[in-house]
Every structure is written in structure tokens, then in C-alpha cells.
Amino acid sequence: MPAKKNNIDKLAHQKILDHEKLCRIMQKQTQKQIENIKKQIERLEKIVISSAAFIIIGLFSLLLTLFKYIF
């Protein structure tokens, strides 16, 4: 004979289901935020690399100009 479910069991089960739904929603939001942060980091990496390249090129051209005047 199956056990009878009382109201407390039903309430506990509903609370668990509600909690799981909330966790899934929050997990989706967290994943979206992580993706946005990844995109921002990639953008910043590109900016840093290009800035470093411009600085290196500028310093190299300055060095060539100085060597031109010395020799």
C-alpha cells in the first residue's frame, strides 16, 4: 500500500521545485554575465596588444632617427 502524502510533503516538494527553478534562472544569468565579461576582456586584450605594438614601433622609429643623426 503506497504511503499517503500529506500537506507538509507537498509543500516541501513544491519548495524544492521552486528552488530548482530559481537556481536554473540564476545559472543562466550567471552564464550570460560570464560571456559578457569574456567579451570585455578580449576587447581589452586587443587594446593592450595594439597599444604595445604602437609604442614599440614608435620607440623603434625614434631609435632609427637617433642612429641616423649619430652616423
C-alpha positions in Angstrom: 0.0 0.0 0.0 1.6 3.3 -1.0 2.2 5.9 1.6 -0.2 8.8 1.8 1.2 12.3 1.0 0.3 14.9 3.5 0.3 18.6 3.0 3.7 19.0 4.5 5.2 16.7 2.0 3.5 18.5 -0.9 4.7 21.9 0.4 8.3 20.6 0.8 8.2 19.2 -2.7 6.9 22.5 -4.1 9.6 24.4 -2.3 12.2 22.2 -3.7 10.8 22.6 -7.2 10.7 26.4 -6.8 14.2 26.5 -5.6 15.4 24.4 -8.6 13.7 26.7 -11.0 15.3 29.7 -9.3 18.7 28.1 -9.5 18.3 27.4 -13.2 17.3 31.0 -13.9 20.2 32.3 -11.8 22.6 29.9 -13.5 21.5 31.2 -17.0 22.0 34.8 -15.8 25.5 34.0 -14.4 26.5 32.3 -17.7 25.4 35.4 -19.6 27.4 37.7 -17.3 30.4 35.4 -17.7 30.1 35.6 -21.5 29.8 39.4 -21.3 32.9 39.6 -19.1 34.8 37.4 -21.6 34.0 39.7 -24.5 35.1 42.7 -22.5 38.4 41.0 -21.6 39.0 40.1 -25.2 38.4 43.7 -26.2 40.8 44.9 -23.5 43.4 42.4 -24.6 43.2 43.7 -28.2 43.6 47.3 -27.0 46.6 46.5 -24.8 48.3 44.5 -27.6 47.8 47.2 -30.2 48.9 49.9 -27.8 52.1 47.9 -27.0 52.7 47.5 -30.7 52.3 51.2 -31.4 54.7 52.0 -28.5 57.3 49.5 -29.8 57.0 50.9 -33.3 57.3 54.4 -32.1 60.4 53.7 -30.0 62.0 51.8 -32.8 61.4 54.7 -35.2 62.8 57.1 -32.6 65.9 54.8 -32.2 66.3 54.8 -36.0 66.1 58.6 -36.1 68.7 58.9 -33.4 71.1 56.5 -35.2 70.5 58.5 -38.4 71.8 61.6 -36.7 74.7 59.9 -35.0 76.0 58.1 -38.1 
